């Protein structure tokens, strides 16, 4: 019989992250009496230090937070385009698109710290949290000050991007060791980031947007050619939003509204709810084919409609009606792949989940967009700034044109579900176009096929389009799929590329299942450096 990976099990609390130190930071806070939101703030700070190629305080973040039996709250910590960022200001430089790297790529406010701040205040009011901010940021400060062992992922990513980023302000000084890429296991210190975190711990998280730290960052960003100014920081606020909900035959599935592609994840699951059958093999070609074809139709909605919600012509929730989902599913051809265009592109992100002893659940994601974001590392604070704004277009007629104060399109989408059998599922994934696809694989394997969360995540995955480290738009399969499965998908017309057994292109998934009786099961991705920490 094939080996079935065991999940991590717990009875009090659980955290999952793509780096073990982050999940351990979260669990330590909960062991000390903290709640899931406090734990997630600690994990978010820690992972910004220990997985610096994937995320940073200089990026954006999105939260789903739920108390048992209550509709999840969506917290939008997305930064807007600078007031000085206009189509003309880029066009007059002779540009036809926004650069991926450097000062002109750093054109949106970093929102993630505002999300930490809003979540911190909310849990104080609503959950009675009392863990001091100094404690929540304490692990991150210690790791930045004294160093962490470099992961293979960080080392490989630095090697792959050093030629592209070597000329960008601050990159070599921060991420290279005397001009050399740090090796796996080598100590990596970031004392300037430790100083910035210590300032936030004592002055408060709002200092990032209205205090001395904000003034310093705005000045240094201007010096490297960014259009961001202090007024952009001062006007930024995280926003509480209504989560999107899919009424699924197995329960209610939640995801994040625009400007994220959370709608895509729900559109895929809504179609699969009508296409999957119990006799399918969770590793077989019919299942993969159904998921891929549902993804194509969901991406077509994304590319036509999703943008800053203030500029959308139709509410995202309206795409999730029974009639629309049935119409999408009815277009499915079980024998033939539909034509496919191009994906959105790479993304560097972390997803993390936490469930505490009261059943409060958090699904959270923060990101820099491309690997190392814009590449800019600010000289005083050591913050690596995102390049999320390169997703804007310089075409005024495009779906996401660069406009002062506009939110950029985000691939990020944290997920959560309340199942009819009483279970709560907290899950997510990093990886650009791969995020909704891996979510569909993990959800379906747990909910439709009865797999435990670790087995569902460990099983071979696929990717249609591009993600970080990949430029091609074909259908990529991990080599652990059977030869028969691969041959059948090719026969259906898919342009198949076979990758490694456990390929990091598939992103880093994670999941926690809280059962009706409060017991917990968790899974983490062997493609990452993650772990499930349980109590």
N, C-alpha and C positions, 0 to 999 in steps of 0.2 A: 504494500500500500504506500502511496506517496506520503511524505512527511508533511504534517499540518502544523505550522508554527503556532505556539501557544501565545495568547495575549498576556499582558501583565494584569494582575487582578488586585483589587483593593476594596476596602470597606468604608473608608472615611473620606479620602480625597485623592485626586489624581491630576497630574499635569503631563502634557506631552509637548515636546519642542524638537526642532531639528538639530539642536545641540544639547547634549546631556546637562551641561552646567546651567542652562536656562530652565529646564524642567526641574532641576534640583533647587534652584533659587525659589521657584514658585512653591514647591512642596515645603521648603523650610519655613516660608512665611505662614503657610497654613498650619503647620505643626506648632507654630508660636501663637496661634489663635487668629490669624488673619483670614480674610474671606477670599473668594475666587478673584475678585477685581484687584484687591491689593496684591495677590499672588501674581496676577498677570502683569501688573506694572513692574514688579520686580523682575519677572522673566523678560519683559520687553527691554528693560534697561540692560540686563545681563547679555542678552543675545546681540544687542547693538555693539557690544564690546567683543564678544567671543566669535561672532560670525560677521566680521566687518565688511566683507565683500558682498554680503547679501542684504544688509540693512544698516540703518544709522539713525541717530537723532536728526539728521538732515533729510529725512524722508517723510513719507505720509503713512497713515495708519487708519484702520477701520475695525470697529468692534461690533459684535453681537453679544448682548448681555441678557440673561434670562433668569428669573426666579421661578421655582417650580410652579407649573400651571399658568404662568403669565406669558403673554406675548413678548418675544424678545425685543429689546430696545436696540436700535441701530445708532451708533455714534460715529459720525463722519469727521475724521481729522485729516481732511484733504486741503492742501494749500492751493490758493488761487494764483493765477498769473499776475506778475507785477503790474502796477499801474503804468509803468513806463514801457511795458512790453506790448508793442503794436506791430501790425503787419508792416507798416511803413518803416519802422525803426530797424526791421530785419531786411526788408527789401532794398533799402537804400545802401546796404552793405553788399549788394549784389547776390544775396542768398536766395535760393529757390526752396530750401527747406531749412528747418532749425537744426543746427549742429547737434550731434549726440553728446559731445564732450566740450568741456571748457565753460567759460563764463556765460556765453549766450545760451548754453543748455540749462544753466542754473537760473531759470526764469520764473519759478514758482516758489512760494513760501513752503517751508517744511512744516507739515501739520502734525506730525506724530506726537510731539511733546504736548501739544494742546489737547490731544486725546487722553494722554495720561492724566493731565490736569483735570479735565472734565470728569473722567471716570473716578478719579480720586475724590473729588467733591461729591459726586453722586453717591458713592458707596458710604461716605461718612454720614450723609443724610438718610439714606434708605436702608443701609445694612448695619449701621452703627459701628463701622470700622474705626479702629483706633491705632493701628500700626503707624508709627511716625514715618514720614517721607524719607528721613535719613536712613532708616532701616531698609525701606524698599529699594533704595538706590545703592545700599551698602555693598552688596556683592559686586555690582558692576564697577563701582569705584575701586574696590580691591583688585579686581581682575585687570582693570585698565592700568592701575598704578604698578602692580607687581608682576603682571604678565600672565599670559595663558599659553598653553601649547598650541602651536599652529596646526590646524586641521589639514588633511590632504586636500579638501575642497578649496580652502583658502590658498594653499600653495599652488595648486593647479590653475586656479582662476587668475592669480597674480602673474604667473608665468605666461598665460595666454594673453593677458591684456597689458603687459608692461610696455611693449613697443607702442601701442596705441595711446597709452596714458602717460608715458614718461615725460612728455612736455607739458602736461597739465599741472597747474600750480599745486604743490604740496604732495603730489602722489608718491614720487620716489622717496622723499624724505620720511614719509609715514609708513609706507607699505613694503619698502625694500630695506634690506640690512646691508649697509655699506655697498649699495648698488646691486646686491644679489637678492634673488627671490628667497624668502625664508622657507626652510624645509619643514615637512611635517614633523611635529614634536618639538621644534625649536621654540624658545620663549619669545613671545611677542608682547611688547609693552606699548602703552599709549598714554603717557603721563599727561599730555595736554587735554585729552578727553576726560581723564580722571579729574582734572581741575574743573572742567566745565560741569561735570556731574556733581562734584562737591558744591559748586556754586548753586546749582539748582536745588540740591538737598537742603541748603541753608537759607537761600533767598526765596525759594519757592519756584514751582515750575513756570509760573507766569513771567519770570525774569527772562525766559527765552523769547518773549514777544514784546515786553515793555520795559525791561530793565537794562542794566549795564551789559549783560550778555547780548541782548538784542542789538544795542547800539554798536557793539564791537563787531558782531557778525555782519550787520548791514554795511558797515564801513569796509570791511575786508572783502565782501562780495562785490561791492562797487569797484574796488581796486583791481579785481580780476576780470572786469568786463560784464558782470551780471547786471541786469536791469533792476534787480531788487533794491529797495530802499527801506529805511526805517519805518516809513508810513505803512508799507505793506505788512510788516511784522505787527505793528500796533493795531491794525484793522482786522487782523486774523482772529477768528473764533472757530472752535469745533462746534458742530451742530448735531443735535439729536434729531433722528429721522425715523420714519416708519419703515420697518423691514418689509421686504417683499415676501409673499407667502404663496406656496403652491399647495392646493388641496389634492393630495396624493391618495391613492387607494389604501396606502399603509399609514397615513397620518398627514401631518402638516409639516412642510419643509420650508425653511426660511433662508433668505439670503439678503445680500445688501443691494439697495437701490442704486440707480445712476448717481454719480458718473461711473460707477463700477459696472463690470459685466456680470454681476450677480444674476441678472435676468437670464443670461445665457445658460447658466448652470441649472436654473429651474426649468427653462424651456426644454433642455435635454431630458431631464428626469420626467417632465410631464409627457413627453412623447414616448419615452421608454415604458412608462406606466401602461401604455396602450400597445406596446410592441413586444415586450418580453413575455415569455411563457415559462412555466415551471420546468419543462423538460429541456430547456437550454443548458448548455455547459458554460459555466462562468469563465472558462478559458478557451471557448470554442469560437469558430469563425462567425456563426450566426449572431452571437451576442456582440462581438466586436463590431461587426458590420452594422448592426442596428444602432450601436452607440455612435459610430463614426457618421452615419447618415443623419442621425438626429442632430449631431454637432454641426454639420454643414448648414442645416436649415436654421438652427439657432444663431449661428454666426451671421447669416444673411440678415436676420432681424437686428442683431447688434450693429452691423456695419451701416445699416440704413437709419437707425433711430437713436442709438445710445450716445449721449453727450452730457454736458452739464445739464442737470434737470431744469434749470431756469430757461434753457433754450430748446427743450424737447417739445415737440408738437403733440405728443400723446403720452399719457401716463403709462409707466412701465407695467404696473399691476394689470392694466387692461389686456396685456398680451397673454395673460395666464388664465383666461376663461376656458371653460370646457370646450366651447365651440372652436376657438382658435387652436387649441392643442390638438383636438381631433382632426382639424383640417391639416395641420402640419404632419401629424402621424400618418394620415391617409396618403401622403405623397411618397411614402416609403416603398422602395422596390427591394424585396428580399434577395433578388438575384443580381442586381446591378448597381455599381457605385455611381452616384451622381457626379457631375463635373465639380471641380473644386478650384477656387482661385488662389488667393494668397492670405496668409495669416497676418496677425498684428505685429508679431516680432518678439524679441527677447524680454525677459523680466527677471529681476533678482529680488527675491522676496522671502520672508519667513512666515509660516502659519504656526500658531500655537493654540492649544486648548487647555482649559482648566475647569474642573468641577470640584466644589468644596463639600464639606460634610452636611451643609444645609441643602445641597442640590443646586446652588447657584452655579450657572454654567456660563463660560465665556469662550467665544470663538473670535480669534484676533489675528490680524495680519498687518505687517508693516514692511515697507519696501523702499528701495532706492531707484527702482525701475531697472535700467541696465546694470551690469556688473560694475560695482563701485560708483554707480550713478554718473554724475557729470565728471567724475574724477577729481574735482576740486576738493582739497582738504584745507580748511581755514587755518591760518598759521597760529592763532592764539588758542582757540577752543579745540582744534583738532577734528572738527566736524567734517565729515564727508557729505557733500551736498548732492541731492538727487538731480536727475535729469528728466523727471516726469513730464516736463513741459515740452520735450522734443516730440511728444505725441501730437502736439498741435500742428495744424497745417498753415502754410503761408498763402493758401488759396482762400480768398474770402468766401467762396461758394462751397467750401468743403463742409463736412459734418462737424468738424471740430477746429474751426479757424482760431488762430491766436487772437485773443481779445483781452484787453486789460480787465483784470478781476474775474476772468472765467476759470472754471474748474477744468482740469484736463481729464481726458478719458483714462480710466483705470482698469487694468486687468484684475486687480485685487478683488476677492470676494469670499469672506468668511461664511461658513455654512453651519446650520443647526437644524435638527428635526425633532418633533414630538411624534412618536409612533403610537399607533392604536393599541399596541400591547403594553403600553405604559413605559416603554423605554425612551430615554432622551439620547440623541446622537449628536455629538459635537465633532465636526470634521472639517478638513480643509487641505489645501495644497498650494505650493508655490509653482511658478513656471509659465507665465504668459498665457498663450493659447492653451497650454496644457492644464491650467487650473480647473476649468469646468469639466474637462475630459477625465482627469483623474478623480474628480469628485463623483462623476457618474459611475466610474468603475468601483470606487470604494463604497458608495451608497448602495449600489445595486448588489454588490457581492455580500454586503452585510444584511440588507433588508430583503432582497428578493431571493437570494441563494443561501442564506443562513450561515455565512462564513463569520468566524470571529474577526474582530478588527485587525489583529496582527496578520492573520492569513489573508484578509482582503487587501491589505496594503502590500504585503510581501509578493503577492501573485503578480505575474508579468502584466505590464501595462503597454499602452500604445499612445501615440501622439500624432494628431493631424495638424500640420502647420509647423510653426517655429516656436522655439523657446530659447532660454539662455544657452549659449554654446552651439546653437544650430541656426543655419541660414536657409535650409531647404524647406519646401512646403509640402512634401509628400507625406505618406502615412508611415510612420516609424513604429516598428515593433521590437520589443525586447526578444532576444534569441531564445528565451525559454518557452515561447509559444511553440507548439508542435509543428513539424514540417507540414502536416496535413492542414492545419489551420492557416499557415502562411500561404500554402498553395491555393486553398479555397478563396482566400481574400484576393489573391492575384487574379484568380479566375473570374471574380466578380468585377474586375476592372480597377482595383486599387493599385496605385503606384507605391509599391512596398519597399521600404528600406529596413534591413535588419540591423539592430544595434547590439550593444553588449547585454549580457545576462541581466545585470542590475545597472541600468544606465541612468546617470544623474540628469540627463535630458528630460526624463519623465517627471522631474520635480521631486519635492519632499512632501509626502503626505503624512497625515496623522489623524487619529480618531480616538474618541472616548465614548463608550456606551455606559450610560447609567441605567440600571435595571429598575423595575418598579419597586423592588425591596431596598433600593439604595446601594446595592453592590455595584462595583465598577469593573469594566474591562477596557484596556487600552492597547493601542498599536502605534508603532512608530516606523519610520521608513528606513530600511537597511541601505537605501541609496544616500542617506544623510549621515550626520554624526549625532543623531538624536537618541532620545531615550524617553521611556515612560517612567515617571516617578510616582510611586503609589504609597498610600498610607492605609 
